[in-house]
Amino acid sequence: TVMPAFYAHYRFGCDVLKQLPEDIRSICTAHRGLFDIGLHGPDIYFFYRPVLPNKVNRIGYAAHKRSGRYFLQRAQKVIASAHDKDAARAYFYGFCATLRWILSATRTSTRR
């Protein structure tokens, strides 16, 4: 369901913020909303009218099927051209935190 997933991502982000190097943490704190949105990765698209399939949540499903490389290459271009690079980085750092969480969970579940 949406609410537990949202809360799990948010709580994880709070824990991650405490562990980040000061320079990155200050960027994420200054742009906390973007960091928090980044924490959800493409799952953020599932929050729009979550009960029935629609154009918005299909974006989330499609993004889940793509390689992370697509996002990383696109993010590099977006950050390079962004007017507020720190704002773009805050979103990126949130997204990367989620990737780290997913990779860690995947490794743990495959070892069982």
Buried (B, 14 or more C-beta within 10 A) or exposed (E): EEEEBBEEBEEBBEEBBEEBEEEBBEBBEEBEEBBBBBBBBBBBBBBEEBEEEEEBBEBBEEBEEEEEEEBEEEBEEBBEEBEEBBBBBBBBBBBBBBEEBEEEEEEEEEEE
